[in-house]
Amino acid sequence: MSLGELSLSEGVEQAIGSEELFFSTTDRHGLIRSGNSVFVRTSRFSVDELTGAPHNVVRHPDMPAGVFRLMWDRLLTGRPAGAYVRNLAKDGSDYWVFATMTPLAEGFLSVRMAPRSRLFEAVRQAYRYVADVEREAVEYGGMNRREAALAGMEQLEQLLGELGFGSHDDFLTEALAAEVAARGRLASATYARPWAQGPIAGVLAGTEALEALLADLVRRLEGYRAFSDRLVRSSARVLDVARRLDHAVVAAQAASEMVADTAPVLRNVARVMATPTRAAVVALEQLVPKLAALRSDVTDLRFRIALASLHNDMVAAFAAEVVDGVAPPTSLVEVPLLCDAVHENVLEMSARAQQVNQALREIVAGVAEAGERLTAFRRFLGQWRVLVLRHGAENVLGDLVRPIDEEFAASWDGMDMLRALGWEFESSAVSFDVEALGAQVARIRAEATDFLDAS
């Protein structure tokens, strides 16, 4: 079957504004504790109907279960999650959101927005395919719903790979960052209320200041991520060349054994020069898991910055609704929860930034070690080539000299490139002012608390 052969049930799709954000909280069992005006209006349920109801009351039947399986796999490890989700309103209309969920001490917090990025249409197509796979697994494969959800999750991960994502985490980070970027800088524009006074004005000013700090982090991290990707690609190429050089040296070592009777020094030097090439390869191979960990930490850092930005926008949206009289002052009771989520993210960002910088130092040291080994090899290679000529062993070893020279030249050029990248990367190490971010979050919380106390 193909994606084009499948279709979802049709319904009236609601239009959601770019500036609108959905908010809700649930307990650990998924029962709704609270929701904002956008959630109430769009779901077509009343506040009383939503409160205490399972959050899947708005789940669309055509949503693949595998999507929720991926979300819960992250949530149950204490990590925030997200997904494109199609919801069903009480009146039968439907609407799409990009939903984020964040674990709290006693439940979960969700902030959702209308999808706007270019990824969205590709995801809709993938969901159609995965939903059909799950239905067939139940109807014809004899699977129960839990097994079908697992099959759907595996199928979705495969489709994400076909879209160019190395993992679900990579996709989730790209999707959230793209959706946040598509919304634009709304906290300081759409939610600005220059006529606001008192603590509520302080809340809005705090969100604007926090947004500026997060936007600066995003800009610097994008450059850092580009460096990381270049370093991964370059190190893979250099490792491939170093392995070829190692193989060529091993061949030269074997060939040198053939003239050991007449030129034992050739054999001895060949044996010795094989040691630094093997050590260079090992040093480069050890970079592979470190680069993977570096990329994973950069991905997580990027996700958490985007999520903090979204939560900050939600705070601004609550405050703007209160200023406009759309929501009661008591709606700001949700702001401390959002501040807690942002603060937790800030702490995680700080930890990830430290891991990234430590990994960078280790990678630069690994590149330096590989370079030292190749420098040692160059000295032995020069001796070996001179000895080949001195002992008239060109007939036996001459054909091996050229490939060794070529692979060594490529390795040396590659190491120069890696060293330059490492120095460039190191000079742009992530600087993370956790105190400045924490101070802004504390300011927002304090102003919201003051406003509630005065109301």
N, C-alpha and C positions, 0 to 999 in steps of 0.2 A: 504494500500500500504506500501511498505518497501523501505528503501533507495536503496537497490540493484535493484529494479525494474525501477529506473529512470536513464536517461542519458542526458548529455548535448550535444549540437551540436558539432561536431568534427571540428577541425581546426588545422593548423600548429602552435604549441606552441613555442614561442621564448625562448631561454635560456638567463637568465639574470645573470650576474656575481655577486658574493657576495659583491664585492667592489663597485658596481655601485649603485648610488643613483639618484633617479628622483627628480626634483625640479620644482615647478610651483607656480605662484601666480594668484589669480583671484580677480575680484571685488566682491561686495556683491551679484551680480546677477549670479555669477559663470562664468563670461566671462574671458578667459585667458588673463593675462597681460604679463606674461613672462614664460619662461621655459628653462631648461638647455639642454646641448648637449645630455645627456642620454635620456631625454624625447623626443627630436626631432628625434633622431636616432631610438628609439624603436617604437614610434608611427607611423613612416613612413610619417608623415606630415612635411612640411617645417615650418620654423619659421613663415613666413608670413601667412600660412594657420592656424596655431595654434593661433596666436595673434588675439584677439577679438572674437574667436570662443568659444562657451560654452564648459566647461570642459567635459561634457558628450558626446562630439564628439568621445571620446575613450571608451565610456561605452559599454560593451558587452551585447547583448540582453538577455543572459541567467543569468545575475546577478539579484538576487532577489531584488525587490524594498524595502523590509523590512529592508535590510542592510543599505540602504541610509537613511531610516526613522530613524533608531537608531542613525546614525551619525549626522543627522541634529537636532535631539532632544537635543544632547549634544551641538552642535555648537551654536544653538540659545539661549542657556543659558550662552554663553560666555566661555564654556569649550572646550579644544582641544578634538578631537575625532580620531578614527582610525578604520580600518576594513581591512580584506582580500578582495581584489578586483580583478576581472578578467576584463582585458581591451581588446579592439579590435583595432588593428592597421589598417591603411588605406588600406594596401594590403590584409586584411582578416586574417592575422595571429593574434594570441592572446598571451597575457602574463599575469601572475599573479604578484601582488605586495601586500605587506602590506603597506597600505596608512595611513598617519597621516595628519590631517588638523588642523590648528591653526588659531583662529580668529585674525585678525589684525584690526587696526582702520578703514580701508577703504576696507576690503576684507578678503581674506583667504590665508594662506601659506600652501603648501603641500609638504611633503617630503615622498618619497616612496622607498621601498627596496624589493628585491626578497625574498619571504618567504623561510625560511630554518628550522623552528622549527618543532617539532613532532606534534604540534597542527594543522598544515596546512591541512593534509589529512583528518582529522576528520571534519574540517570546510568545505572542498570541498564537502564531502558527505552530510553535513547538508544543504549546499546551493542548492544542487540538489533537495533535498526533498522540501525545502521551495519554490523554483522556481516553482515546480510542483503544490504546494498548491495554489500559487498565480494565476497560469494559470487556474486552475480549478475554483477558486473563481470568475474569470472574465467570463470564458466560460460557466460554469454551475451554478454558484451561483448568477449570476446577479449583482455582485459587480462592482463598477467603479474602476479605477486604484488606487485611493487614499485609498479606503476601502480595496482593495486587498493588498496594501502595509502594512496597519495596521495589517491585518490578517497574513501576512508574518512575520512581526516584532514579533508578539505574538508567532508564531510557532517557530521562531528562538530562542527566549528567552527560550521557553520550551526545545528545543533541547540542548541549552547551559546548562540548568539545568541538563539534563540527562548526559551531559559530566562532571558534577561535579562542575559547577560554580554556586555560589549563586546568582549572578546577572550579567547583561551585563558589568557593571563596573569591576567586578572581572575578567571576561574573557578578557576584553580589556587590563587591566593592565598586566595580565599573558602573553597575546599574544605579546604585545609590548616588555615587558622585555625579553621574550624568543627569539624574533626575533633580538633584539639588542645584546643579548648575543651570538646568533648563528653567528652573523657577526664577533664577536671577537673584539679585540682592534685595529681597522683599522686606526683610526685617527693618531696614533703614528707609525703605521707600513706601511700600504699601501700608505698613503698619505705623508709619511716623504720624504722630499727633502733636504738632508743635504747641497747640493750645492746652495740652494736658498740664496739670499742676500737681504739686505735692508728690507723695510717694509713687503714685502711678506713673508720673512723668519720670521719676527715678528708675522705675522698672524698664521703661522704654529706652531711656538713655543707656542703661546698663546693657540691654540686648544689642544696641547699636555698637557700643564699645567692644563687646565680646565678639560680635560678628566681624569687626575689623581685624581683631587678633586672629580669629580662625581663618579669615580670607588670606591673611599674610602667610599663615602656616600652609595653606593649600598651595599657594604660589610656589613656595620654597620646596614643598614636598614633590610637586610635579617635576621640578628640575632634578630632584634627588632620585625620583623613580626612573626618569629617563637615563640618568647615569647608571643606575642599578641594572637596567635592561641591557645597556651597552656593555657593561662589565660582564654580565652573564654570557652574552653572545660572543664577546671577544675571548673570554677565557675558554669557552668551548672550542673555538677555532685553534687557539694556541695549544690546548691539551691534545687535540687531534694531531697537530704537527709534531709535538713533543713525543707522542707515542710512535709516530712514523720514524722519527730520529732514533728513538730507542731501539726499534726493530732493526734499523739499518746498522746501528752500532753492534747489536747482537750478531748480525750477519758478518760484520767485519771481524768480530771476536772469533767466530767459528772459523772464518777463512784464515785468520792469523795462526790458528792452531796447525794449519796445514804446512806452514813454513817454520814451525817451532824448532825443527832439527837444525836448520841453517841460520835462523834468525830468532832465537828465543826472546830477545828483547822486544820484538814486535808483538809476540803473544802476551808478554807481561804488560806492555803499555796498553794493548787492546783490552785486557782484563780490567786494568785500573780505570780506563776512560769510560767503561760501561757503568761504573758505580755512580758517577755524578748524573749521567743521563737518567738512570733509573730513579735516583733521588729527586730529580727535577720533575719527572712524571708523577711520582708519589706526592710531591708538594702541590702540584697542580690538581691532582685528583682529590686531595683533601680540601681544596677550595670548593668543590662541587656542592657538598652538603651545606657549607657555610654560605655560599651564594644563594642556595635555595632557602635557607633560614632567613637570610637578609631580605630576600624578595617577599617572603611570607610576612615578615614583620613590617615591611614598608606597606604591603597591601592592607594589613590590619590597621596600621596607623592612618592610612588614607580613609579607610572605612569609618573609623571612629571620629575623625575630624568632620567628615560629612554628616555623621549622625548627630554630633554635638551641634553642628550648624542648624540642622533640622529641628532639634529640640529647642534651640535658642529662638528660632522662628516661631515655634509653637507658643513660647512664653510671650513673645511680642504680639502674637495674634490674640491670645487671651486678654492682654492688657488693652489692646486696641478695641476689642469688643466691649470691654467695660467702659472705656472712655466714650464710645459711641452709644452706650446704653442698650446695646444688643444683648449683652449678657449681664447677669447680676454681679455685684462685687464679690460675692462668695465664690464665683468661678475661679478666682485667683488662688483658691485653696489648693488647686492642682499645681501651682507654680513650684512649691517646694519639692514635689515629686520630680518635676522636670529638672530642677536644680540639682537634686541628688543624682539623677541619671547623667547630667552633664559633668558633675564633679567626679563621678565614678569613671566616666570616659576620660576626663583629664588625667586622672591617676594612671589609667591604663595607657594613655598616650605617652605619658612621661616614661613609664616602664618600657614601652616599645621603642621610644626614641633612644633610651640608654642601650637597649639590646642592639639596635641598628648601628649605633656608633661603635659599640664594642665589636660587633661583627665586622665592621669596616676596618677597624684597626687590625684584627686578625687576618683579614683578607690581604691588606697591604703588606703585612709581615709575611704571609704565605707567598705572595708574588716576589717579594725581595729574596726569600729563601730559594725559590726556583731559579731566580736570576743568578744568585751566587753559584748554584750548582752548574748552570750552563757556562758561567765564567770559568769554573774549574775545568769543565769538559773542554772548553776552547784551548786551554793550555795543553792538555793531553792530546787533543786532536792534532795540534801543530807538531808535537813530537812524533806522533804516529805517522803523519804524512811524510815528514823528513826521513824517518826510518824506512818507510816503504821505498823511497828513492835510493837511499844509501845502500840498502840490501838487495836492490834490483828485484823487488817483489811486485813490480807493476803488472806483470802478466797474471799473477794470482790475485792481487788485491786492487789493481787499478780500477776495475769496474765498480768497486765499492766506494771509492773516494768521492766520486761526483755526487751520488745520491746523499752521502753524509753531508757534504758541503752544502748542497741545496736545502736539505731539511734543517741543517743547523742555521743557515742564513734566515730561513723562514721563522724558525723558533726564536732567533735573536731579535728579529724585527717585531715578532709578536710580543715578546717580553717587554720591548721598549714601549709598545703600545699599551700593554697592561700597566706598566709602571706609570706612564703618563696619566692613564685613566685613574689609577689609584691615588696619585697625588691630587688630581683634580677633584676626585670624589671626597678625599679626606678634607680638602679645604672647604668643602660645602657641607660639612657634617651638620646634622640636624641640631639646631639650638632650640631648646624648648623651655620657655619661661613658664613653668608650672605655677609659680607664685602669682604672676600677672593674670593668668587665666582663672586661677582659683579665687583671686580677689574680686574679679568681675562677677563670678558666679555667686559669691557670698554677698556682694552688693545687691544683686538682683533679688536674692532670697530675702535679705533684710528689708528692702523697700516693699516687697510684696507683703511681708509679715506686718510691717508698719501700716500699710494700706488696709489690710484685713482688720487689724486692731482698731483702726479709726472708723471703720465702716459700721 
